[in-house]
Amino acid sequence: MTPAKTLKFRTLLAVAAIYWSYVTVSDILYAQSLRYGFSGITKAQLFLPWDIRLIQHVAMFPFLVGCLWLSLRRGWKPLWSALPVQWLLALGFAVAAAPALWISESLFSHDYMADPKGMSGHEGISAGALALWLASATSFFFVYAFGLAAINGFSWYQRLRDTQLRMTALESNWHAARLAALRMQLSPHTLFNLLNTIHGQIGWDPKLAQSMVVQLADLLRRLLNAGERDFSRLSDELQFVRLYLELQTRRFPDRLSVVLPEASSLPALWVPSLILQPLVENAVVHGLAGHDGAVQIRMDFRIEDETLVIGIANTISPARLANAAGIGLANVRERLQVHFGARGELRTSVAVDNRWLAEVRLPALRDTPGEAQPR
């Protein structure tokens, strides 16, 4: 993509106008200072008045814009073929400066330095006119070079800025997509087991099976709703956990017991959607695995210096202590890192009484963050 395709013509016109205004004012002021300086030494008019130079620069502005536009359109790649074109544009602009000055002088009735046509009573161009032309071309060549550098620099800056904005947008979309994928990671294996449990209860206890179907439907509805947003109320998250653990308790009525805080005791805070689900699923899966004993899952909440601390503890088989952390914990750590950086973390440890402890620490969000909306 060439710079001209990213730089709009009106932007080019604005940058060129600012640059050329500076060149015009500086040239006129410099010439006028020299004119006044030499006026005390000689009465000869060595420098043209400011109005003629102003008309010259006004006349040269369309040439400047045209050459810059063609230069950007051509670009610099490949250099071996672009360089001659760039040189021709620069030389064409520079050579046009002296005729523009003579034409500007011809618009006035004054007789100043040289014949407007560059003649001096001869059929050819005089040596003085040729020297004036060469000096003018040299000066305006460098003026054009600085203008070309300025417009290319602005164009490259604009492309860099646009690229950074696109990268920021892509990174934001990538984070959103990754968070959405992480939020939806309720284990299919768990769902299949719940469905099989319900199927097994249909013949033995149809009413219980119907009740479990209703609970599972409510669980899935909440799962889909939470998957559409980044944050949810802490009370809603606890309700999701309660539904999930009630279904698991009905699967393992003699082995699984749950202790959850009362909904009325929860602080009015917001947490990442489904941040607790992987932890409780990990507690159930790894708590029940490897032994036939009873498993207790306990959850508590507290606030420490504007930090919400969520603790989940579950008993576990001694044989599973070395491998108690599943992919659910990695899910939680990644989401906390994306949302809060160093302010969000997951701590895990093993207690002396064969209990696995997971502790989530995150900022206590009292206002609705980002896109989270009440259900």
Steps between C-alpha positions, in 0.01 A plus 500: 500500500650832390483808723266675255243227555499566873539880491190685384541787254348752740752393764781543249360842407482609865856386583637655182317829570645522850849422378480737202364782717805466719732501195325804351513706816862409575614574142323837491632604840853394410494686166349810658763508774775481240327764283485744787855420601643574156285812455745693719792395282363533147189632331495207256206264547678175575193321636145492371219642715301269724181510287678351199649219712160438651345456156787269403439275799124499446557400138740224606262344754295297243828369354610397848176316574503330159861384531448374854186311400674338202796416722279325754311322227823367352650399833857388560490131410683373308760767567688453172196604294340738752808716557520646145130595516547667838801693369306620194213624718741685730691654207179597322374684805835667561543616138151653497587740784688758289235524222236538771699792641534665160131457427417651839729795421334551162166556673635826639596808304825541694837435345703312752797270470474318172291471192202280580578276206852449618644697206754778500481643151618176340322211336613249765485483874756728661763375740340695783157352433650151477680551831177626658315199363764258633504663844120495518482136386757396760314678779158365406639150446590480867171666596317227309720229656411618851132515404513149357668374817233668711208356303655150493567521872141600566374223274713238672393628841136473395554145374675407825216650703237318292694175535518544877126570516428188296731297721327636810160411355619151402654447843176611665298264279746220568472553877120507471499178296741331741292604802184376330667163435624481859157586638340216303734230627249305702623147455293301245591194705317654798190568291497146365529360850212718620283387208586136569410550866164648401443213258571250776252670736212498251405138577569516873379847593327686213422806715866533599602461137257774396633727772857439384403578139359834614816573699724404209300722264534789745873430527546503122292817463719676755808361327392648166403835653829527688690410183370820335655738753832554668374565855208387716380566852664292769156386616423372148829312492418338833157397372664337198738313731210398722307351206805315376586354840137403570500292182830339597368434849204314351747291298701415813259544792705284739843641416468870432406775744509872428526804728429832327448848647152646513412727209401777741852506646671568167640846429354687201797446272570405139730216394600349163222284364534128582824559691386258774370223277841350411600502867196313624517256209866439584402445864235243405709312244823480701325469834305189402779337299726235646296393804148412620492727802285804567594834348409838638516818290499829687496854359545834677540867410670794669634846417853608592606858417267529200603153381236229467628164622306188395602177667406147391612196701431132434615177653707281272662161488862504621596322178362796296674778688795512261271538198200690629521799269303455178458716190226695681762670717703601195176641355444714810859625510489603135172688536619682812817600316304632201255699713716629784867435428701480820196598709329166434647168607415144595677342796489125563634296787455171686392495865621242751158333522493389134322809376567679176471880536443745215488874566406760239605861563372783284401868534170561680293644213201684644386658173397330179826454306517518122213329324350318795125558530249374751316188405 
